[in-house]
Amino acid sequence: MTIPRIFAPLALFAALLAGWEAYCRMAGVPPLVLPPPSGVLRALVLHRAEIGGHARATMAVAALGFSLSVGFAFVTSVALHFSHRAERALMPLFVASQTVPLVALAPLMILWFGFGLLPKVLLVVLVTFLPMLMSLMSGYRQTPRAFADLLFSMGAGRWGVFRRATLPSARASFLAGLRISATYAIVATIFAEYAGARQGLGIYILSAKNNFRADLVLAAVVVSACLTLALLALLRLIDRLTARGPEARNDA
């Protein structure tokens, strides 16, 4: 993303922060209720070591859960692509799994699997799995029919056609699904930590809320947003590094 393209959103964000700061100062809003951005920044600087430790714990869980979700979604998509009967049987179950609200699912995960790493990772996998699976399945269907017929006429089997035509055709859809899932990964981790954890931004937010420290709550929210943006930036970098031909030149 070039500088002219990011100028407008940055200018709008700066204007929103300035309006927030001005409102808090002019309206005399108690910092206990709504701290100004300067107060949030001050809290973030003063408590950076503590917040940083919790952020690293959250990012580690989110990265592990997201990585496992990517692998599980890819393997499942390949299996469903080669078995339409399995797709008809399993896809409704996968879709139904997304109808359970996080606020109800997170405490159940803690209740079933304890306060360790497993429930948080499982929740991240569950939340981020379906967007990637759906994007892959949609991408497989975008394979040019003429290309597939040409490969079949040259003696390629179903796996050969999948590897040479179907999988490359799903690249753009898969990356779109990755970006969507990445926005959910940090949120799902924080929800799991909020329900019960020993370390992480979720438990830190809960502790700050119980101590009526709105500035620390917002500071942790800022950090969680930055973690999500960092994950999205990493995916964009991977996209640019793996792009080939005109697609790579257009992104440069």
C-alpha positions as CSV (number, residue, x, y, z in Angstrom):
1,M,0.0,0.0,0.0
2,T,1.5,3.3,-1.1
3,I,1.7,6.5,0.9
4,P,-1.1,8.3,-1.0
5,R,-3.4,5.4,-0.4
6,I,-2.9,5.3,3.3
7,F,-3.0,9.1,3.8
8,A,-6.8,9.3,3.8
9,P,-7.5,6.6,6.4
10,L,-4.6,7.9,8.6
11,A,-6.0,11.5,8.4
12,L,-9.5,10.3,9.3
13,F,-8.1,8.3,12.2
14,A,-6.2,11.3,13.5
15,A,-9.3,13.5,13.2
16,L,-11.3,11.0,15.2
17,L,-8.6,10.9,17.9
18,A,-8.5,14.7,18.0
19,G,-12.3,14.9,18.3
20,W,-12.2,12.3,21.1
21,E,-9.5,14.2,23.0
22,A,-11.4,17.5,22.6
23,Y,-14.7,16.1,23.7
24,C,-13.2,14.5,26.9
25,R,-11.4,17.8,27.8
26,M,-14.3,20.2,27.0
27,A,-17.1,18.1,28.3
28,G,-15.3,17.3,31.5
29,V,-15.9,13.5,31.2
30,P,-14.4,11.7,34.1
31,P,-11.4,9.5,33.0
32,L,-12.9,6.7,35.0
33,V,-15.8,6.6,32.4
34,L,-14.0,7.7,29.2
35,P,-10.3,8.5,29.3
36,P,-8.9,10.7,26.5
37,P,-6.5,9.2,23.9
38,S,-3.6,10.9,25.8
39,G,-4.6,9.0,28.9
40,V,-4.8,5.7,27.1
41,L,-1.4,6.3,25.6
42,R,0.1,7.3,29.0
43,A,-1.3,4.1,30.5
44,L,0.1,2.0,27.6
45,V,3.5,3.5,28.1
46,L,3.5,3.2,31.9
47,H,2.3,-0.4,31.9
48,R,4.0,-1.5,28.6
49,A,6.0,-4.3,30.2
50,E,3.0,-5.9,31.8
51,I,0.7,-5.4,28.8
52,G,3.5,-6.7,26.5
53,G,3.8,-9.9,28.5
54,H,0.1,-10.6,28.2
55,A,0.2,-9.6,24.5
56,R,2.9,-12.2,23.8
57,A,0.8,-14.9,25.5
58,T,-2.2,-14.0,23.4
59,M,-0.2,-13.8,20.1
60,A,1.4,-17.2,20.8
61,V,-2.0,-18.9,21.3
62,A,-3.5,-17.1,18.3
63,A,-0.6,-18.0,16.0
64,L,-0.7,-21.7,17.0
65,G,-4.5,-21.9,16.7
66,F,-4.5,-20.1,13.3
67,S,-1.7,-22.3,11.9
68,L,-3.5,-25.4,12.9
69,S,-6.7,-24.0,11.4
70,V,-5.0,-23.3,8.1
71,G,-3.7,-26.9,7.9
72,F,-7.0,-28.4,9.0
73,A,-9.0,-26.3,6.5
74,F,-6.7,-27.2,3.6
75,V,-6.8,-31.0,4.3
76,T,-10.5,-30.9,4.8
77,S,-11.1,-28.9,1.6
78,V,-9.1,-31.4,-0.4
79,A,-11.0,-34.3,1.1
80,L,-14.4,-32.7,0.4
81,H,-13.3,-31.7,-3.1
82,F,-12.6,-35.3,-4.0
83,S,-15.7,-36.6,-2.3
84,H,-19.0,-34.8,-3.1
85,R,-20.9,-37.2,-0.8
86,A,-18.7,-36.2,2.2
87,E,-19.2,-32.5,1.2
88,R,-23.0,-32.9,1.3
89,A,-22.8,-34.6,4.7
90,L,-20.3,-32.5,6.5
91,M,-20.7,-28.9,5.2
92,P,-24.0,-28.4,7.0
93,L,-22.3,-29.5,10.3
94,F,-19.4,-27.1,9.7
95,V,-21.8,-24.2,9.0
96,A,-23.9,-25.1,12.1
97,S,-20.7,-25.0,14.2
98,Q,-20.5,-21.2,13.5
99,T,-23.9,-20.5,14.9
100,V,-22.8,-21.1,18.5
101,P,-22.0,-17.6,20.0
102,L,-18.5,-17.1,21.4
103,V,-19.8,-15.8,24.7
104,A,-21.4,-19.2,25.3
105,L,-18.7,-21.4,23.7
106,A,-15.7,-20.0,25.5
107,P,-16.8,-20.9,29.0
108,L,-17.8,-24.3,27.9
109,M,-14.3,-24.9,26.4
110,I,-12.8,-23.8,29.7
111,L,-15.2,-26.1,31.6
112,W,-14.4,-29.1,29.4
113,F,-10.6,-28.7,28.9
114,G,-9.5,-26.6,31.9
115,F,-7.4,-23.4,31.9
116,G,-4.5,-24.6,29.8
117,L,-3.5,-24.1,26.2
118,L,-5.9,-26.6,24.6
119,P,-9.3,-24.8,25.0
120,K,-8.0,-21.5,23.7
121,V,-6.4,-23.2,20.7
122,L,-9.5,-25.2,19.9
123,L,-11.6,-22.0,20.1
124,V,-9.4,-20.2,17.6
125,V,-9.5,-23.2,15.3
126,L,-13.3,-23.4,15.5
127,V,-13.8,-19.7,14.8
128,T,-11.3,-19.3,12.0
129,F,-11.7,-22.7,10.2
130,L,-14.9,-22.1,8.2
131,P,-14.0,-18.9,6.3
132,M,-10.8,-20.6,5.0
133,L,-12.7,-23.8,4.1
134,M,-15.4,-21.9,2.3
135,S,-12.9,-19.8,0.4
136,L,-10.9,-22.8,-0.7
137,M,-14.0,-24.7,-1.9
138,S,-15.2,-21.6,-3.8
139,G,-11.7,-21.2,-5.3
140,Y,-11.7,-24.9,-6.5
141,R,-14.9,-24.2,-8.4
142,Q,-13.2,-21.3,-10.3
143,T,-10.9,-23.6,-12.2
144,P,-11.2,-22.9,-16.0
145,R,-13.0,-25.9,-17.5
146,A,-11.0,-25.7,-20.7
147,F,-7.8,-26.0,-18.8
148,A,-9.0,-29.0,-16.8
149,D,-10.2,-30.7,-20.0
150,L,-6.9,-30.1,-21.7
151,L,-5.0,-31.7,-18.8
152,F,-7.4,-34.7,-18.9
153,S,-6.8,-35.1,-22.6
154,M,-3.1,-35.2,-22.0
155,G,-3.5,-38.1,-19.6
156,A,-3.5,-36.3,-16.2
157,G,-5.6,-37.9,-13.5
158,R,-7.8,-36.1,-11.0
159,W,-4.9,-35.4,-8.6
160,G,-2.8,-34.1,-11.5
161,V,-5.6,-31.7,-12.6
162,F,-6.1,-30.7,-9.0
163,R,-2.4,-29.9,-8.5
164,R,-1.8,-28.1,-11.8
165,A,-5.1,-26.3,-12.3
166,T,-7.5,-26.4,-9.4
167,L,-5.1,-25.5,-6.6
168,P,-3.5,-22.5,-8.4
169,S,-7.0,-21.3,-9.3
170,A,-8.0,-21.2,-5.6
171,R,-5.0,-19.0,-4.5
172,A,-6.8,-15.6,-4.6
173,S,-9.9,-17.0,-2.8
174,F,-7.7,-18.8,-0.2
175,L,-5.8,-15.6,0.6
176,A,-9.1,-13.7,1.0
177,G,-10.3,-16.4,3.4
178,L,-7.0,-16.1,5.3
179,R,-7.5,-12.4,5.8
180,I,-11.0,-12.8,7.1
181,S,-10.0,-15.6,9.5
182,A,-7.0,-13.6,10.7
183,T,-9.4,-10.8,12.0
184,Y,-11.1,-13.4,14.1
185,A,-8.0,-15.2,15.5
186,I,-7.1,-12.5,18.1
187,V,-10.7,-11.9,19.1
188,A,-11.3,-15.6,19.7
189,T,-8.2,-15.9,21.8
190,I,-9.2,-12.9,23.9
191,F,-12.7,-14.4,24.4
192,A,-11.2,-17.6,25.6
193,E,-8.8,-15.8,28.0
194,Y,-11.7,-13.7,29.2
195,A,-13.6,-16.8,30.2
196,G,-10.7,-18.2,32.1
197,A,-6.9,-18.0,31.7
198,R,-3.7,-17.3,33.7
199,Q,-2.2,-14.9,31.2
200,G,-3.2,-13.0,28.1
201,L,-4.9,-9.8,27.0
202,G,-8.3,-11.3,27.8
203,I,-7.6,-11.9,31.5
204,Y,-5.8,-8.5,31.6
205,I,-8.8,-6.7,30.3
206,L,-11.0,-8.5,32.8
207,S,-8.7,-7.5,35.7
208,A,-8.5,-3.9,34.5
209,K,-12.3,-3.7,34.2
210,N,-12.8,-5.1,37.8
211,N,-10.4,-2.4,39.0
212,F,-12.3,0.3,37.1
213,R,-9.3,1.2,35.0
214,A,-10.9,2.1,31.7
215,D,-7.5,3.5,30.4
216,L,-5.9,0.1,30.8
217,V,-8.9,-1.7,29.2
218,L,-8.6,0.6,26.2
219,A,-4.8,0.3,26.1
220,A,-5.2,-3.5,25.9
221,V,-7.8,-3.0,23.1
222,V,-5.3,-0.9,21.2
223,V,-2.7,-3.6,21.5
224,S,-5.1,-6.3,20.4
225,A,-6.0,-4.2,17.3
226,C,-2.3,-3.8,16.6
227,L,-1.7,-7.5,16.8
228,T,-4.5,-8.1,14.3
229,L,-3.1,-5.5,11.9
230,A,0.3,-7.1,12.2
231,L,-1.1,-10.5,11.3
232,L,-2.9,-9.0,8.3
233,A,0.3,-7.3,7.3
234,L,2.2,-10.6,7.5
235,L,-0.4,-12.2,5.3
236,R,-0.2,-9.4,2.8
237,L,3.6,-9.8,2.7
238,I,3.3,-13.5,2.1
239,D,0.8,-12.7,-0.7
240,R,3.3,-10.4,-2.4
241,L,6.2,-12.8,-2.0
242,T,4.3,-15.7,-3.4
243,A,2.6,-13.9,-6.3
244,R,3.9,-14.5,-9.8
245,G,3.8,-12.7,-13.1
246,P,1.5,-9.6,-13.6
247,E,-0.1,-10.3,-10.2
248,A,3.1,-9.6,-8.4
249,R,3.9,-6.6,-10.5
250,N,0.5,-5.0,-9.8
251,D,1.0,-5.4,-6.0
252,A,4.5,-3.9,-6.1
